[in-house]
Amino acid sequence: MQIASPLLPSLIALGVLTGAADVVAQTTTTRTQFAAVSDFNCTITPLRIIELSSSIDGVIKSVATNPGDKVAQGDVIAYLDDTMALQDLRLAELRATSTAVLDGAKLRRDGLRDRVARLERAFTRKAVSISDLEAARLEYQVAISDVTQEEDRLALAQAELARAQAYMSRLVLRSPASGVIGEDLIDPGESVSKQHVATIYVNQPLRVEAFVPAARIASIISQSSPQIVVNGNIDAPVAVSLDYAAPVADLASNTISVFYKLDAPDVLPGSKCVIQNGGS
């Protein structure tokens, strides 16, 4: 049964309500503290909001997540269509592993090297003419050049293979951070050229932005153990850690934004909060 507040002084004086003075004092103190807290409103938002995009154009082949799913860094979000890329990859693999032409060029080079050696020995015995020896030497030099050319071609083919493999990896779209998938997740068959693939909300930790009167900024940022009250639950304040304060004040409200980080998995972004004032 509630007793009307105008009667409390009389009842206390008459001794009707035992301990009423303590109740009134406690209630008044609590309301005063909460009023002080309420002066410093704050908002709770994701630490980061990532709009995941594709670095290459294409069409989504399949999606590996759903809105609301929690993902870790590196988890697959979606796959781009890889039909043509697979064909290019197979072609690059064939070119990079085909050594038949190079092997033939090396055999020809080695054979010409041995021929030049034989002709040089024969020339010392004046068994062959200098023109025959010079022609063999020239043919040998051309064979060396052919081997070098094929080695360069093979190196280029291997580089093209690495490029094709890198391109294939870009067809798999992965999350750059741990977070929660938003509702605007792309669907299979849609193009990624003009829209992002997914929105990822990084909620651990959360970001708290408190709007502090400029005159009180020093007392707020000097707190060693700052706390916030979430959704009006003054009996369970939540600890936060100071991140930084905005370098300039908002002229319209004469407040300065102070940013904190909040490690609280049970607190949702968008929750109402107030920053406690006083107490270090």
N, C-alpha and C positions, 0 to 999 in steps of 0.2 A: 504494500500500500504506500503510495507516494504522499508526502506531506507538503502542502503548499509552502513555497519559500517565504512568503510574508509572515507565516506563523512561527518560523524557526526561532527567531530571537526570543519570543515569548515562551516557547516550550523549553528552550535551553535555560532561560532564567528560572522557570518553575521546576526545572529538574525532571521534566516529563520524559525527554528523549536522552537517554544515557549515551554519552560519547558523541552527541550530535555536533558539538563544536569541532571535534577532530575530523568528522566526516566532511563538514563544510570547508574546513581549512584545506583538506586533501583534495577535494573536488575543485576548489578555486585554484590551487596550485597547478593541478593537472591541466585545467582549461587554459591557464595563463601560459604554461609551457607549450601546449599545443598551438596556441595562437601565435607564439613566437616562432614556432617551427613553420607554421603555415605561411608566414611572410616570405619564405624563401622557396618558392615553387621550383620544381625541376621536372625534367622529362627523361624517360628511359627509352633508348633507341638501340638498334644494333650497332655494334662497334664499326662495322663496315657493311655496305650494301654493294654487292658485286653483280654487275650485269655482264654475264659471260657471253662473249661473242666468239665467232670463228674467224681465224686469220685468213681463211680461204673461202671462196664462194662454193656453194654446193647445196644439195638437198638432203634433208634429214632422212636417214634410212630407218633408224629405230631410236627409241628413248629408253634409257636404263633406269630412270628414277621417276618418282611421282611428286606432285606438290605436297609439301609438308614433310618429306623424307629428310632425315639427317644424313649428311654426307661428310666424309673425311677428305682431307687434302689428297688429291690424286684419284679419287673415285670417278668412274666413268659416268658422265651425264647423258651423252648421246653419241650416236655414230652417224657420220655423213656417208652418203652413197659412195661406194668404192669400186664400182664396176670398171670404169675406165682406168682408174689408178692401179688396179690389180693387173690389168693387161700391160700397162707401162712398166710395172715392177717386174713381171715375168720377162719382158723383152730386155730390160736392163740387166737382169740376172744372166740371161743367155750371153749377152755381149761381154759381160764382166768375167765370165768363166770360160769363154771360148778362147783357147790358146793354140788352136791348130795352125793358124797362119804364122804366129810367132814361132812356134816350134819348127815349122818348115823353114822360116827365115834363118833361124839359128843353125839348122843343119847345113843350109847352103853357105852360110858364112864360114862355118868351121871347115867345110870341104874346100872352099876357095882359099882359106888360110893355109891348109895343107898343100894345095896346089902351088901357091906362091912359094912356099918353103922348098918344094921340089924343084921348081924352076930356078930359084936362086942358087941351089946347089949345082944344077945343070949349067947355069950361066957361068959359074966359076970354072967349069971345064970347057966352056965355049961350045956347049952342046946345043944351046938355044940362043936366039937373037935377043937383043935388048928390047926390041919392040914387043916380042912375045911376053917377056917378063913384065914390061910396063903395062901391057894390056891386062895381064892377070892381076897385077896389083890394083889397077883401077877397078876391075870387076869385084875384087875383094873389098875395097873401100865402099863401093855401092852396096854390097851385101851387109856391111856393118851398119850403114845408114838405114837399110831396110829393117834390120833388127831393132834399131833405136826407134824407128817410126812405129813399129808394131808394139813396142813396149809402152810408148807414149799413148797409143790408141787404147791399149788395155788399161792403163792407168786412168785415162779419161772415162772409159766404160765403168770402171770401179767407182769413180767419183759420181757418175750418173746413177749408179746403183744406190750409193749412199743417199743421193738426193731423192730418189724414188722412195726409199725406205723412210726418209724423214717426212716426205709428203704423206705417206701412208699413216704415219703416227699422228699427223695433224688432222686426220679424218676422225680420230677418236678424241672427243671433247671431254676433258677432265676438269674436276673442280680445283681451282687454285688455292682453296682454303676450306677448312671445316666450317660447316654451317647448316642452314636449313633451306630447302628448295622452296621458292615462292610459287604463287599460283600461275604466273605467266610463263609456264614452261612450254616450249615449242612442241609441235606435234609432228609425227612422221609425215613426210611428203612436203613439208614447208621449206621454203628457201631461207638460207641464213644471210643472204646478201643485204637485206634491209631491216633486220631485226635481230635482237639478241636471243640467245638460245635459252637462257634461264637466268633468274635472279636468285642469288645466294645471299642469305642473311647470316652474317657472322655474329652470333649471339653470345659467344663465350670468349672474352668477357663482353658485357654490355657497356654501352656508353651512357653516362648520366650527365646531363647538362643542367646546372643550377643557375638560376637567374638571381644574382646577389646585388643588392643596392651598392652603388659605388662606395658609399661611406662605410660599409661594413665589410668590404672585400678583404682587408687585412686580417680581421678576426676570423674570417672563414677559412682562408687559405693557410692560416697558421695552426689550424687544428691538427693535432697529431693522430687522432683516431676519428676521422669524420664518419658520420652515419646519416642514413636517410630513412624516412618513414615511407613505406610503400603501401599504397591504397588505404591510407588512413589507419594502418595498424600500428598505433603508437606504443603498444606493449612489446613489439618485436622489431626494433630498429635494425637496419641492415648496414654492415660495414662496407665502406667504399674506400678506394685509394685515389688520391689526387693525381690527375694527369697534367693539366695545365690550365691557366686562366687566359681568357682572350686579352689581347694587348690593348684593345680599345673598348670603351663603354658604348652602350646603345643610347644615343642621345634622346630618343623619344621616351624611354622608360627610366633612364639614368641607372641602368643595371649593367653589370658585367657578367658574361657567361663564364662559369667555372666548370671544367670538365673533369669527371671522375670515371674510373673503371669499376665495374661491379661484377664480381664472380658469384653468381647466384643462379644455378640452373633452374630453380623453381620460380624465378621471376620472369615474367613475359615482357617483351618489348611493348611499349605503349601504356604500361602501367603508370598510374599517377604516383607522384612522389613529392616529398618536401625534404629539404636539407635542414638538419638540426643546427640551430644556432647556439653557440656557447658550449662550453665544456671542451677541453682539449684532450 
